[in-house]
Amino acid sequence: MYVGRFLVVGPGIAAYRVSSRSFPNRRVTERDGTLTVGPTPDAPETDNPYVAYNCVRPVEHPSGSMVVVGNGSHVDPVAEKIELGYPARDALALALLALDFEKDDYDTPRIAGVTSSSGAYVATVQRDRLQVESVSEPTLVATYERDTPEPFALEAGTAEAAARELYDHEFEHAVCAAAATVDDGGTETALYNG
């Protein structure tokens, strides 16, 4: 089954995978603590604004460390709102409402999540709805087919294992994956490019 880009978020852990039929020549790189999706050196040039973006960004909230994960440019405004002290739920709602779904040929939903050591939120904005919900277990949301949050049996306990688990998941057209864990000691990130 092809579900496009997807993420899994639960308390203390967040993971994201790029699955793509149209733009498979991408990878995740680490830049200043943030994990970024971008084209590989051999990728054809494109003016598509949805191909490169920060996908995992650790942030500091007044209440402690958090991680923002998502499938596009909305990751940065969510992170910025959290750093300003906004609650995770409000930061997600504001950024997704402002940026709306992707204006491509498929009206691709924007998906995002925020995790801390004590809780997590998952969110999506689509043509017909904005949904932000608190989750107490690993929860998946994807851009296609699985675009309503649902429980996901994530077995990984580390960022490295979570990135690999999402990359290896049975959903079709895996390109690259990224993940992070957060606890009282801070955050750990990992990436896997296949």
N, C-alpha and C positions, 0 to 999 in steps of 0.2 A: 504494500500500500504506500502511496506517495502522499505525505502530509505536509510537504514543504519544510520551512524552518520551524523548529519547535524548541520548547524549553520545559524544564522540570524544576520546580521550586518547592522547598519545604523548609521548616525551621533549621537554620544552620547550614543549608546547602542549596546551591543553585547551579544548574547546568544548561547549556544551550548547544544546539546543533544546526549547522547549515546543511540543508538538503536542497539540491538544485538540479533541475534539468536544463535551465537556460544559461546559468553562469557557474559552471563547475570549477573553473580555474580560480579558486579562492583559497585562502588559508588564514589562520589566526596567528597573530604576532602579539608579543607583549611590548608595550610602550609606556614607560613611566608608571608601572603597576596596573595599567588598564589593558585588557585584551581586546584587540581590534581585528575585525574581519576586513580583508582587502584582497585585491587581485594578486595572483602569482605573477612573477616576472614574465612568464610566457603567455599571459592572458591577453586576448584581443582587447583593443581599446574600446571603451564604451562610455557613453555620457549618461548612463543609467544612474540616478542618484541613490538607488537602493542597494548597490553592490558593496560599498565600503562604509563601515560604521564601527563605533565602539559597541561590543556585545556584552562585556562583563566589566563592571567598574566598582571597585571597592570605595566606600565613602565613610566619613565620620559624621555621625549624628550626635547631638548633645547627649543622647542616652547610650551611645556606644557605636561599635563598628557595624556596618551594614554592607550588603552587596546588591547592586542593581544589575539585572540581566535583561536583554531584549534583542529584538530583531531589526533595530534601526536607529536612526538619529535621535529618537526620543529617549534613549538611555541617558544622554548627557543632561537634558533638562530635568529628568527625574532625579538624577544624582545631585544636581545643583540645588534643587528645592530641599532635598534631604539635608545637605550640608548647611542650608540656611535654618534648619530646625523644623521644617514641615514634617508632620507624621507621614510615614510611608504611603498609607492609603491616599492621602491628599495629594502627595507628590505624583503618584501614578495617575490619579484621576485628572489633575490639572494638565500634565504633559500630554496625555493621550487625547484628552478633549481638545487641546489646542492644536495638535498636529494631525489628528484624525487618522483614518485608514490611509494606506498608501494609494496614491492616485496613479496606479498602473492599469494594465489591461484587465487585471483580475480583481481589482478593488481589494488587494491583499490586506488582511488585518495586521495591525501592529499588536505585538504581544510583549509583555514585560512582567517582571517579578522583582520583588525586594525580599531579602532575607536578612535576619539577624540571629543571634544566638537564641533568642527567646520566641521568635515568631516569623511569619512569612505572609506575603501577599502575592497573588497572581492577578494579572489584568489583561484585558484585550479591548481594542476598539475596532469595530467593524462598521460597515455602511449603516446598519440598523440598530447598533447598540454599543454602549460602553459598559463594561463589567469589571469591577474590582472586588475581589473577595479575599478574606483572611483564610489561610489554610493551615491545618495542623499536621498534615502528612505530605509527602512528596506528591505534587500535582502537576500534570502535563497540560499544556495548551499549545496548539499548532496553528499554522496559518491556513491549512486546508484540512478537510475531513474531521479533524479533532479540534475544532475551533471553540469548543466549550470546555472549560477546565474540568479535568477528571483525575481521579487518583491514579498514581503510577508506581509500580513496585520497583523503586530505585534501590538497588542493593549496595551501591558504593557508599563508603564512609569518608573518603578523602576526595579532594578536588581532582587529583590525577585519575583515580578510579572512576569518578563520575564522568569526566570528559571521555574516557575510553568507553564506558558503558553506553553512553548516548551515541557515540560514533558507531559502535558495533550493533546498535539496536536494529531490529528487522525492517524498520521503515526504509523505503527505497531512496537511492541517490545520495548517500552520505558524502559530504565534502570535507567538513572539518568540525571540531567541537571545542568547547571551552567550559570551564567550571570553576566554582569557588566554594570554599567552606568558610564559615565565620563562627568564632566562639569568643569567650571572654578574653582570650589572648590575642585576638585580631583576626586577620583574614589570610587565606592561602588560595592562590589561583593556579590553574593548570590549563594546558591546551593540548590538543591532539589533531594532527593534520593528516593522518593516515599513512 
